[in-house]
């Protein structure tokens, strides 16, 4: 179907954000970035509100006086709105929360139409139909277990007036589901019309959609329309579904992503009209829920100073690593502590903190390396093995090793899950020492940003759990993640000038030791051309997008002085402990409607103590390393220089001390982008020393790539040595 995309949008200010002390409410919007004339209107009881769209200011031109509905005309403009892929921000000054409930902001290219009357009459004028008259929809099943194939049945019921001749109806399908097709009933993704009270002409499958934000729009033409309350029933089978719990119930917001239900309907009265979603008063809610308990994970701290107690946390999940809170784990568990001391715990029931979580305190352990193993009490089967923990002697002056992840997304941008839950999950489920949300700056408002910073600050507990304020900038030069050790961080959206250029952003932060940034691998843009060494101190070498050691090697050879982090870019409301697919389908949740094949990574940071200042300093000084998930303990030095350091020496002597979570199969010494030495320990704990004799008098950089039997990988931070 060929359809003219029109910028006609109605934004209810009841959905806008307010914040104490702020004089405005704001809302993020989406509309296709189309140039040309647009007219702006506001329905409100407020007297003379001032409107900002992005950085453009609009003042009232005319206010209706005769109509009981108070429409304010802000005139016609030709400025380019929504310049960054259709996303922008509306700010309204002079509207309070009570007035916002019944206030609506309108952007329309139908500049000749004067708006008046109720919001329903305006919907009719702009779209040819009111939202309430578009109809309703009902879907079954309404509850689906994650990861299981499902056949959806949807009933669309037209409104009280039906739809006129030459109308269209659209059904939108998430890209995480099987691509729909209508040709072969034996193949996955088959979609068919079961019954219809109207003639339907299939017009094709369009994707990605400009308006539904889904990957597939199935479009039908109704040559004769459909009668009042007429029904259309369709059936669709998908072999792939979400592997993380998510509830889809909101019928397509008018401004940005929502968790749209499967087969979400929308109607258009002719090919020039935008599709209007069916009424929000509908029965189309789908819940994807966790499966039965199947897996157990054990987490210890990293490397810590000698202390009275050390916690071992056990987390019980379903097949896809989702928390199962309403179903009991029926396996009886024995815990065996191995290391410098041995201990056995036979009854974990008294250590349960939740149905899915237990915590065991080990007291007064002597210094050394420890791991814990979990066994089925009845069968003796090994259920899980923990990461290694190293307890340092009180006289040991080495830094501690803390585990964390600083690249997670929530519903505040294009992910799912409450913003505050990210930190709860990081602390209590992921058992991390530090965490940060890094939601896309272009998707949340200024008021929301104030609240997000407050939430992040409220979770920060030095010495126990550390959070840092940050966001992901996206502009002309790719994506960059920016963080601070302070309570507040200046926000650059990347949507419009001058913040579209990373040079402007970095110039602002130059000379500020509390700020650090690094490129988001997979979306780095032209990294080296726009690299600022004062601000940009790390590279995300692994994430859900995959391994990027090839990029790291290239940049290091070009002269970059950067450390490595591991992360997720997870959009399921988690950091580190995100859903994964052990079935090998290569599906992990990124966007709510997106799937990529890698799971979340994790980052180790060397710090004296756990707090914001030390974490930012570790990032700035490249005192970090990355793994693909396993908490592998690594000490790596060259002639006394540690990860992230630079020095000079006449000899290159590499020393490594490694404690894995599985058998270590291979340790590669990477020098200037080339593997120059390989160790094959075939053990979980190893130490080695190697002298690089094949060198000249020049500058070198080195790092280690460590691969375990389970294919988990660790990348140490680089060390730079000039041979003299």
N, C-alpha and C positions, 0 to 999 in steps of 0.2 A: 504494500500500500504506500503510495506516495502521499505525504502529508506535509503541509507547511507548518513548521514549528512556530508557534506564536507565544509571545511573552505576555500572557495574561495570568496574573497570579494574585491570590488573595491570602494575606498573612494575618491570622488572628493574633492579636497582641496578648491574649490570655496565655499564649505559649511563650511570650517573651520573658526575659530574665530581668529581675530587679536585684539590687544589692544595697544594703544600708550605707547611707552617705553619698550614693550616686544619684545624680539628677536626671538620669535617663533610664529607660528600659531598652533592651536590645535583643535582636533575633538574627540568627544566621539564615540566609535564604539561598535558594537555588532557582535559577532560570537560565535558559540558553543565552550565551553572551552575544546577543544580536544588536547590531548598531541600528540607528534610525530613531524616529520619534517615538517617545513613550510618555504617557500621562500618569501622574501620580495623584492618588486620592487617599484620604483617611476618614473613616467613619468613627466618630468619637464624641464624648460629652466634654472633653477638655477644650479650653478656650482657644488658644493659638499655639498648638504644639509645633516645635521645630523638628524637622526630619533630616537626618544624615543618612545617605546611602554610600557605604564605603567612606571616601573622604569628600564627598560632595554634599553641600548644604542646600536644603530646600525650605522655603518659608511659605506660609499660606498666601494664595493669590485671591481666593474667593471662598466665602463661607456661606452655605445655604442657610436661609433664615425662615423661609416659609414652610419647608418640610420639617416634620417632627423629628426626622432622622437627620442628624447634623453631619453633612458631608463637607469636608474641606478639600478644595482643589489646590494642588501644589503646582499646577501648570504642566506645560509640555517641555520635555528636555530631550536633547539628542546626545547627551553624554553617554559614554559606554559604561554600562553597569555590568556587574558580574564579570569582571575582566579575567579572573582566574578560573577557567573551566566552569564558569557558571555560578561560582560561590561568591557570596558577599555578605555584608552585615548592615542591618538597618538599626539606627539609633533614633529613638523618639524622646525628645525633651518636653516636659510639661504634661505627661500622662502618668497618673498615679496607679497603683495596683488595682484599686476598685474600678477606675475608669477603663483600665485595660481589658477587663472581663468582656466588655461589649464593644471593643474597638477593633477595627479591621483596616489594615493598610493594603492598598491595591496598586499594582503596576500593570498597565495595559497599553498595548499598541493601538487600541481602538480609540484614538485621540479625539474623534468626533463625537463620542458618546458622553453625555453628561450623566453622572451617577447621582441617583437619588433613591429614596425609599429604603426598605429593609435590606439586609445583606442578602436575603433570598432573592429579592427582586433584582439586585445587582448581579448575582450569579446567573439568573435567567437572562439578563441583558448581555452579559459578556460571553457566556458559554452556551446559551440556548436552553439550559436546563439547570435546575437547582441541585445542590448536592443531595438533598433529601429525596428528590425525584429520580435519582439515577438508579435506584433499586437496592437490593440487598443480596447477600450471598451466604451460603451455608456449606461447610466442608466436613467431611469425615474421612479417616478418623481424626479426632481433635487432639489425641495424645499418641505420640510415636516414640518408640525407644530409639535412641541414637544409633546410627550405623546400620540400621536394618532397612532393607527394601520396603517400599510401601506403595500401595495403589490408592491415590486420592480420588474421591468422588466429590464433585462440586456442583451445587445447584445455584444458579443465578436467577433471581426473581426480579422482573422489571417493576418499576414504581407504579403508582396509581394511574399515571397517564400513559404508561408504556413508552415506547420509543418510536419516533416517526420513520418514514421511509428514508432509505439511504443512510442509515446510521451505521456505526461501527461499534464493536465490542472487543476489548483487549483483555487477555489473560496473561499475567506476568509470572515468570518462573525464575527462581534463583539459579545462579550459575553453579552452585554446589550440587544441584540435582542433575540427573541425566538430561542431556540435550533432548528436547522434545522432537518427536517425529510422528508423522501421520501415515506412513507407507506400510509398515510391517508390524503387525500385532504381536509377533513373536520376539521382537527386539525391544531392548530397554528404551524407555522414553516414549513409548507409544501413547498417543493421545487420541481420543475419539469422542465424538458427540454421541451420547447415549440416547438422549431425547431432546426435542426442541419444539416449542410452540411457534417457531418462526423459521423461515428459510434462512439458512446460513451458508454463505459462500466463503470458503477458506481463502484468505488473502496472503498467507505466508507467515513465516517466523522471522521476526526482526530482532537483531541484537548486535551490540548492546543497545539498550533503549536510551533515547534522549530524555525521556520524561519519567519512566518508572524506576530508573536506576537499576534495573534487573538485566540479566544477560540475555533473556529471551522473552519477547513479546509475541504471543500467538494472537493474530488478528483475524476477525471474521467480519464480513459485510452482511448487513441485514437489508436487502433490497426493499422489502415490504414493511420494515420495522418489526415491532413486537407489541402485542396487545397488553393492556393493563394487567399487571400481576402475572404476565406470561413467564414461563420458566424455560431455562436451558440447563441441561444436565450434561456434564462432561466428566470423563474419566482419564486419569493420567497415572502412569506407572514410572517410578524412578528407582533405579538400582542403587544410587548413591544418595545419601542424606547427610545432614549435619552429624558430626561426631562429638559435639559439645551441646549441653543443654541450652536451649534458647526458646523463648516464647514469642510468637509472631501474632500480633493482634491489631496493630494500628494500621488502618487503611490509608496508606500513602499520604503523608503530610505534604503540605504545599511548599515546604521550604527546604527540606533536606531528607536524608535517608531515614527510613523507619524500618522496623522489622516486619516487612510486608509478608502476609501469609502466602502460602503456596497458591498459585492460580488466582492472584488478586485481580478482580475485574475492574474495568473502567470503561466508560462509554464516551463516544464522540458523535455529535449529530450530523456532521459532514466531514469531509476530508481536510477542511481548513480549521476545524475546531480542535483545541487540545483535548486530550482525554481527561474526563472528570471521574475520579474514583467513586466507587459506590459509597453509600452512606456509612458513616462510622458506627451507626447503630446496626450492627450485623452479627452474624453467628459464625464468622470465619476466624476463629482463633485456633492456632496449632501450637502445641507444646511438645518439644523434643526433650525427653527426660533421660536421665542416666540409667544404665542397665544394672544388672545384678553385680554384687561385689566379686571381683575375680583377681585383683592384683594387690600386692603389698609393696610399699616403698619404705626404706629406713634412711633417716637422715641424722648425721652427726654434724657438729660444727667443723670448721676447717683446721686451722692451726691456732691454738690458744695457749695462754699462759696457765701454769698450774693453778688449779682452783678446787674448791671443796666438792662441787657437783658438776657433772656434765650430763646434758639431756640427750637422750636418744628418742627421736620422734618417729612413730610409725603411722603411715597414711594408707588407708584402704580405699581402693577405687574400683570402678568398673573396667571393662576391657580397654576403653579408650582414655583412661586416666582421669575420668570424671569422678568427683566426690559423690558418694552414695550415702545419704544421711537417713533415709527412711527404710533401709533394708539391712538386716543383720549379716555380719560375716560369721559363718558357721564353723570355720576352721579354728581349732585350738592351737595356740602358738606358743612355742618355746623360743626364748631368746638366749643366744650364747655370745658372750663378749670374748673376743680373742685379742691378744696383744701381750704387752708386758705383764698384765694380770689377766686371769680368766674368771668370769663369773657367769652364772646361769640363772635365768628368770623363767620359772615354769608357769606362772599364772599372770597373764597380762590384764585380766579383767579388772583388777583393782587399779590399773594404771590408765584406764580409758578416760579420756576427757570428753569425747563424743563417740557416737557409734562408729565413725570412720577414723578415729584418731586416738592413739595412746602415747603417753610420754613416760619414759623410765629414767629416773635419776640415778646415775652411777656416782658413788661417793669416794672421794679420796684416792683417785687413781694415781699411780706413780707415773712420771714422765715416760713417753714412748708413743708408738703408733698403735692404734686400736681400730678394730672393725667389729661390727655386730652382725650375726646371722640369725635369721628367723627360720624355724622348722615347724612342719606340721607335727603336732604332738602325737597323733595316731599313726601316721605313716612314716615319719622321719624325713619326708621330702623337704628339700631346701626351697623356701618360699622367696627369700630376699636376702641380699647382703648390703650392708650400709657402705657409704663412702668412708674412707679412712679419716680419722681425726688424729692430729698430733698434739700431744700435751708437752709443752716446753718446760724445761727446768726453770726455776725462778731466776737463775743467773744467765739464762739464754737471752741475748739482746737482739735476736732477730725480730723482724716485724711479724705480727700475727697475719693469718690469711683469713679474710672474710669473703663470704659468697653473696652475690647479689645479681640483680638484673634491672636495667634502667631503660628499657624500651618496650613498654606495654601501652596498649590502647584500650579505650573504654567507650561507653555510649556518648561520651563528651566529644567524640569525633565520629569515626566510621566503624567503631567496634560495638561490642555488646557488654553488658554488665555495668553496674553502678561504679562511679569513679572511686568512691571510698572502699568498695569491695576489693579493688585491685590491691590495696595495701593490706587489707585483712587477709586475703588469699596469700599474698607474698609472705607475710609474717607467720601465719598459723598453718597453712597448707604447704606452701613451697619451702617453708623453714629457712627463709633467707635472712641474711643480716642487714641488707640494705636493698632499697627498691626505689624506682621512680616511674611515674606515668610519663609518657611522651606523646600525648595526643596531638593531632595535627592542628596547628595554630589557626588555620583558616576555617576550621569547623566549629569553634566555640566563640562565644561573645566576650566582650570586655568584662561584663558583669560575671559571667561564668568563670572567667580566668581569675578574678578576685577570689571567688569561692573555692576554686580548685587549689589555689595556693594556700588558702587557709586550711583546707582539708589535709594537704600534704604536710603542712607544718604541724598539724595536730597529731599526726602519727609519728613524728620524729621524736625518738627517745634515745638520746646519746648513751652509748654503752650497751643498749639492748636491741634497738632497731632504728636504723637510720634511713631517712627519706630525704630526697633532694628535689627541688623545684625544677621542672624542665618542660620542654615541648619540642615538637618536630616542625621545623620550618621547611616549606616547600615553595620554591620560586623558579626563576629562570635557570639556575645552576644546580638543579636537582634537589635532594633532601639533605638537611643537616639537623642533628639533634643537639640542643643547647641546654646547659644545666648551670645551676649556681649553688653555692653554699649558703647564700643569703635567703631571707624569707620571701623576697620578691625578685622577679626577673622581668626586665623590660620585654614587652611582647612585640614581635615582628611577625606579621602574618604571611608575607610573601604573596598576597593577593594583588597588590597594586603598588605603584612606585611611591617612594623609593625602595620600599622593603622587598620588592621583587628581585633585587640584586643582592647576593650574599656579601659582596664587598661592602655595601652600606651597613649591613648588619654587623659584620665583623669589625668594621671601623669603630662602631659604637662601643664594642667590648674590649678593644685593644687596651693593654695595660691594666686590665682588671683581673687580679689573681683569683677572684672568687668565681669566675666564669670559665667554662670549658665547653668545647664543641667537637663534633666529629661527624663524618659523612655516614649516611645510611646506605650500606652496601646494597647493590641492586638499583639504587636511585642516586648515585653519586654525582651524576652529571659530569662536566669537565672538571674533575677534582683539582688537578694540579694547576690549571690556569688560574683558579680562584682560591687556591690554598692560602690561608693566613696562619703562619707558624706560631704566632703569639696566642691565638685563640683555639685553633684546630689542632688538638693534641692526640687524637685517637682515631682508629679505623675499626668499624664493626666487621671483624674478619669472618664471623659466622653468625647466621640468623636463620629464620624460617625460609629465607630466600636461598640459603645454601652456603657453600664454602667460597671464600674470596681470598685465599692465599695467593692466587695468581695476580689479583689486583694489588694486594699488599706488596708482593715482590716488585711489581712494576713501579709503584709509587716510591718504595724505598730506594730502588735503583735510580730514580729521578731526583733523589735528594730529600725526600720527606723524612722528618724526624717525628714519628708517630708511634704510639703504643697500640695494643690490640684489646678490643673488648669482644665479648660474646653476648648475644642477646636473642630476642625473640622477634620483635615486631609483631607480637601476638595481638590479635584483635578479639579474642574471646574473653576479655576482662581479667586475664591472668598475666603474670610474669613468671617465667621459667616453667612452672608446673602447669603447662598448658596441655590440652588434649593432644594425643598422638594416635597414630593408626598402626597397631602391631600386625594387622592383616596384610600390610604391604600394598595397599591400594594407592599409596602416595598421596593421601589426603589429610591435610591439617588445616584447621580454620584460620584464615587470615581476616579478611572482611567477613561479615556475616554471610556474604554471598560469594565467597571466594575460597579456593582451595589450592594450596601449594604443598610440596612433598616433604619438607623438612620440619622437624620439631624445634622447639625453643632451645637456644643455648644458654650459657651462664657465664658470669665473669667472676674472677678472683681478684681481689685487691689486697695489696700489702699495706698494712697500717699499724701504727703503734696502738691506737685506740680507735674504737668505732664511733665516728662522728662525721658531720658534714664537711668540716674543714679538712680533715684527713682524707676523706673520700675524694673531694675535688682535687686535692694535692696529688693523690695517687693517680688520678686520671691525667692531670696536667704533667706530671713527672714520669708518665708511662710505666708506673709500678702496678701493672695489671696484666692478666693473661686470660685467655678464653678457652672454653671447652664447648663441645656440642651438646652437653647435658651433664655428663658424669663429673663429680666433684673430685677431680684428680689433683693430688697435691704435688706441686713442682717447685723445686729450687733449681735455678739455672744461673750460672755465673761464668764469666770469662776473665781469668787472671785477676780475680777479686772484684770485678765490676758486675753489678747486678742488673736485672731486667730494667730497661729504660735508660740505662746510664751510657755515657760516652767516655772514652779514655784512650790512652796511648800505651803501647807496650812493645817490647821486642819479640815476645812470644805470644802465641794464642793457645791457651790451655783451657779447655771447656770442662766444666764440672757440673754434674747434674745429680740430683737426688729426687726420685719419683716414686710416688705411692698411688697405685691405681685402684679403680673400682672393679677391674677385671684383669685378666692376664694381659700384660703389656707385650704386644707382638713386635712393635717396631718403633724405634726412635730415630728420626731423621734430623741431621744437622744441616740447616739451610744457610748457605753463605752467599750473599749477593744474588739470591734468587735461584741458586743451584744446590742440590743435595750433594754434600761432599763427604758425608760419613753416615753410616747406618749401624745402629745397635739393635740386636734381637734378643731381649732378655728372657722372654717366655716365663715371666714371673710377675706377681702383683707389686713387688717392691724391688727397686733396683737403684744402684749407684754406679756411675761410671765417670771416668776422666779420659779425655782424648786431647792430644796435641795436634794442632793443624800445622803440619810442616811445609805444606805446599802453598806458601804465601810469599808475597813481595812487599816492599815498602810502600804501602798505600792504605787507603781507608776501606774497611770492611764492615759489614753488618751481619749478624747471626741471629737465628732463632731456632727453637726446636719444635718439630711436629711429632706428636706422640700418638700412636694408634693402638687401641686395645683390641682384644679378640672380639668383643661385641661391636666393633667398628666405631666406637666413640673416640673422638679425637680431641687433643689439647694442643693449643698454639701458645707457646710462651711469648712474652714480650721481647722485642728485639734488643740487642746490645750492639753498640757501635764502637769499633776499635780501629785506631790508626796505628799501623805497624811502623815503628821507627828503627 
